[in-house]
Amino acid sequence: MAGTFVAKALGEGQVASAKGTIYTVPASTWAYIKSITFYNTNATTQTLNVYLKPGATSRQIRKISLAQYESYEFSIPYLLEAGDLIEADTTTATAVDYVITGIEET
């Protein structure tokens, strides 16, 4: 029997200045991450770090320098399982907005 697939914005908000979770795959769910977009709302350049945490260990997958009012999108697909996390941090709290889009299968 096939699962239920829902395409949607999986997460949105602002990145903190300390590493924190920006998306957690819900229980009994697989997530296909289609894209993650970041936008620097600040007048100064922000250094953004993005991490994947499948299981116990967090691994850095991107380090991005975002100039004033610049956006960055990466669309390398990721397939994550229940409990996996996407984490991020940036130079200044609330200076970088994000939107994560993809599909969840339950």
FITOR-712726 format. One line per field, with one value per residue (C-alpha): residue number from 1; residue in one letter; x, z, y. Coordinates in steps of 0.05 Angstrom, whole numbers. Example, Ala and Ser with C-alpha at 12.3 -4.5 7.8 and 13.67 -1.06 7.14 Angstrom:
2
drenba	c(1 2)
fimi	c(A S)
x	c(246 273)
z	c(156 143)
y	c(-90 -21)
***
This chain:
106
drenba	c(1 2 3 4 5 6 7 8 9 10 11 12 13 14 15 16 17 18 19 20 21 22 23 24 25 26 27 28 29 30 31 32 33 34 35 36 37 38 39 40 41 42 43 44 45 46 47 48 49 50 51 52 53 54 55 56 57 58 59 60 61 62 63 64 65 66 67 68 69 70 71 72 73 74 75 76 77 78 79 80 81 82 83 84 85 86 87 88 89 90 91 92 93 94 95 96 97 98 99 100 101 102 103 104 105 106)
fimi	c(M A G T F V A K A L G E G Q V A S A K G T I Y T V P A S T W A Y I K S I T F Y N T N A T T Q T L N V Y L K P G A T S R Q I R K I S L A Q Y E S Y E F S I P Y L L E A G D L I E A D T T T A T A V D Y V I T G I E E T)
x	c(0 28 38 8 50 42 81 87 131 164 192 199 226 289 358 387 458 470 462 390 339 301 266 253 224 161 153 133 151 201 218 244 275 267 299 321 321 356 349 392 344 402 443 508 537 518 556 507 523 475 479 445 436 416 419 467 519 510 549 560 537 543 578 550 566 502 512 462 392 420 385 413 376 402 362 404 352 358 319 311 277 238 276 329 343 365 402 431 464 483 523 464 400 336 376 366 298 289 237 244 201 192 148 131 110 72)
z	c(0 -19 32 35 2 19 -17 26 61 113 154 156 204 224 237 307 323 358 322 326 292 233 213 246 206 243 272 222 164 108 82 13 18 -49 -33 24 12 58 55 92 117 151 125 141 112 149 153 151 170 152 182 172 233 213 279 333 294 263 198 166 93 75 97 60 62 49 30 49 25 -14 -19 -29 -50 -55 -86 -78 -56 11 35 110 157 221 274 227 233 192 234 221 253 230 252 277 307 267 208 161 141 113 77 68 16 1 8 70 63 119)
y	c(0 68 122 191 245 319 374 436 487 443 500 575 626 662 631 641 662 595 529 508 463 493 428 361 303 281 211 156 202 208 277 295 364 400 467 512 588 637 713 764 818 855 913 875 812 748 683 625 553 496 426 358 314 244 207 230 269 338 349 417 417 491 555 615 689 729 802 856 836 776 709 639 577 507 453 391 340 306 246 246 197 207 245 273 348 407 458 527 588 657 718 759 728 744 772 712 686 615 572 497 463 390 329 288 216 182)
***
